[in-house]
């Protein structure tokens, strides 16, 4: 179905390394959620504000991690909010209208057909191959989404204006550094169109700097937080870089990364895609 958009190549990259599994990574996932909310000024762009006020409106977050998005939405609205993930890092305290399930979408979601009014999927492109997206993931999302329901994806590109110091690591398979992934999200929009299951597809973009090189206080605040997450992620996965750089040079790279990103004016482009599931044809 069209050109490849998936960043995941099983021969070079193990996406399981990026599933939050310890306290530091869970905190990082929470901070990442906060960055997305502040960058967009909201947790979704689908036109569902009024519908979320009804407790019979059902929402699903696929790949929910520690449940930050689900709990926030459940606190703000009366809708019934569900989260699924393959790792049980769910919160011990949650709003009464929030619930969580351990599930792998590749094996099917534990919900009936046409169950949800809105489905949210964030930062999941890299976790599945092209074939898995085409034959399993998108099929299962459409199965549990009601006709006239909304499907929304949030994704980020690879780093743009990458500092020269990071370029030796671009062959490591680390998604943020893979320049081959830059066309992925354009192709992903085409993929959604080619399913012929969605109408009124909307694609919004937001740029976020890395570091504090802009004249915008919010960009500097969020860019500093995001760069901190990236440095921590590099530390967490440093073993994948040692084929391309020595430990001594890697430590020096991490130390200089804020200055390097400011010098090169590095940034990431974030994307939201939302579409409405078509009514079934007679």
N, C-alpha and C positions, 0 to 999 in steps of 0.2 A: 504494500500500500504506500506508494510514493517513496521518497528518499528517506534514508535513516535519520532519526533525530535522537535516538538513545545515546547517552554518554557512556553507558556501561558496556565495556568489552571484557568478557570473562577471562581473556588471556592476559590482560594487563591490570585489572582493577577488581578488587574484592569489595563490593559495596557494604557487606556485612560489617566491615571495620568501622563504618560510620553510623551504626545504630547506637544511640545512647544507652550505655549499660552500667555506668558508675556515676557517683554523685557529681563529679566535676562535669561530665558530659551532659547530665540531666540539667544542671544549672545553666550550661551553655545553651541547651535547647530552649530553656525559658528566656534567656537573654535574646536569643535569635527571634523568638516570638515577639518580644517587646520591640525589637528593632523594626520588624515588619509592620506591626501595628502603628508605631510612631511615624514610619516612613509614609504609609498610605493614609494615616489619620483614621483608620477603621480596620476591622477584621475581615471585611468582605466587600465586594463591589456589586454582587448580584442584587437586583431590585426586590429584596425580600424583607425590608424593615417592618412593614405592617404585618406581614404574615408571621414573623417571629414572635409577635405578641400573643399568638394563639398556642395553647398547650398541645393541640393536636397536630401542629406543624413539626415534622421530623427532620432532623439535621444529622448528617454523618461526617466525621472527620477521619479520613483514611491515612494511616501512618501518623497517629496522633501523638506519639511519644509520651511525655509526662502529662499530657492532657491540658496544657495551658490554654490553648485556643478553645477547647470544648468547655472548660470551666468558666472562662470569661464570657463566652456567649450565653451559657446557661445562667450566669449571674445577671446578665443584662436583659435577658428576655425570658418569656415563659415557655418557649418552644422546648420540645423533647430533644436533647442533644446526646448523640452517641459518638464514641471514639473507638477505633480499632487499631491494634498494632501487634506485631509479632513478639514484642518484648513487654512484659508486665511491669512497666515503670509508672503505672498510673498513680494518681494521688490517693492517699488514705482518707482524706476529707474532700468531699465534693458536694456541689449543689444537689438538691433533691431531684432536679430534672436532668441530671447528667448520669450517664452510665458508660462503662467501658468493657470491652471484650477483647480477649486474645484471639487473633485471627490472622491468617495469611491469605491475602486476596487471590494468590495463585491457586489456592486450594478451595476457593469459594468463600463468600461472606455469609455469616450465619443469620441472614435475613431473607424474608419473603420477596418475591418479585414485586416491583412497583411500591416499595415500602417507604422510601425517603422523598421528601420534597426538595431537598437541597443537599449536595455533596461537595465537600471541601477537600482538596488534595494539595499538600504543600511539600515542595522539595523532594519529589519522589521519582523524577525522570531517571536519575542515575541508578536507582535500585532495580530496574528491570531492563532486560534486553529488548531490542526492537520487536522480536517475535513475541515475547511475553506481553508487551503492550498491545500488539495487534490482535492476538488470539485469546488472551486471558484477561488482562487488566481492564481494558476499555469495555470489553464484553460484559464483565461482571459489574462494572460501574453502571452501565446502561440497564442491566437487569434489575438492580435494586432501586433505580431512580424512577420516579413516577413520570408519566407523560406530562409535559408542561413544567416539570421540575428543572432546577438549575444545577449545572455542574461547573465548578470553579477550580482552576489550577493556579498555584503560585510557584514560580521558579526563578532561578537566578542564572545569569550567564557566567562564563569564565571571566577572570580578571582582565580588564582592559587597561591599556597603558602600563603593562606589567613592568616592574623594575628589572633592569638588566640582571641583577643579582639572582632573580628567581628563574631566569630562562633555562639554566641547566637542569632544573627540576621538572620542566614541562613534559618530559618524556616518561615521568614516573607513573602516569595514569591518574594522578590526583586531579579530581574534576575541576577545581577552581583554576588550575594552571594549564589545562588542556585547551590550547587554542583551536584544536579541531572541533571543539564543542560549540564554538560561537554561532554557527548557523543552526544549531539544534532547535532553538525555540521558534525560529521562523518555520522550520519544517514541522514542528509540533503543531503549530496553528493550521498548517495544511493538512496534517493528519486528522485533526478534529473535524475539519471541513469534509474530508474524504469519507468519514464514517457515514455521512448523510443522515446522522441521527440528531444533530444539533442545528438549531437555527438562531439567528441574531447573535452570532459569535462576536464578542467584544475582546479586544486585546489592548491592555493598558500597560505603560512602561513607567518606571521610576528609576532614576539614577541615584546611586549612593556612593559617595567618595570613600576611599580607604585612607584613614588618617584624619588630619585636621587642616587641610590645605585650602579650604574654600572660605568665602566671606559669609557663609550662612551658618549661624550658630547651631541650628538643629542638625545640619549635615555634619558639622564638625563633631558634635556630640555622638551621633549615631555612627559616624565613620570611625571614630576612636573605639567605640564599643565593638564594632564589627571586626576591626583589625585585631583587637585583643582576642576575639574568638578564633580568628584565623591563626594567630600565633600559637594559641593553646592547642588548636587542632593539629598544626604542624608538629608540635611537641608530642602529642598523643600518638601520631602516626609516623614518627621520625624514621622508623625502620624501613619504610618504603622509599626513603630518599637516599639511603647510604650507598646505593649503587651508583649514585650520580654526584655525591659530594661527601667529603670527610666529615666526621663528627665535629672537629674543630671549626671547619668552615661553616658547617650548619649552625653551630652555636653563634658564630659571629654574624651570620645572615639574620638570625632571629633578633639579635640585639640591634642591628642596623635597619631592620625592616620598616619601622615607622618613618625614619628619615628618608629611606629609599622610596617609599610610597608617596610621601609628600613631594619629593623631588620629581618623580615621574608623573605626578597627578593621577595616580591609579584610582580606578573606580569599578563598580559592578553595576550592571543594569538588571533590575528586577522586573518581572513580568507577571501579569495576571490575565488569565483567559477565562471567560465565562460564556456559557451558552445555554440555551433552553432546549430541553429534549422535545423532539417533535411528537405530535400525536401519532399513534399507530395508524398506518394506512388501512383503509377498508379492503 
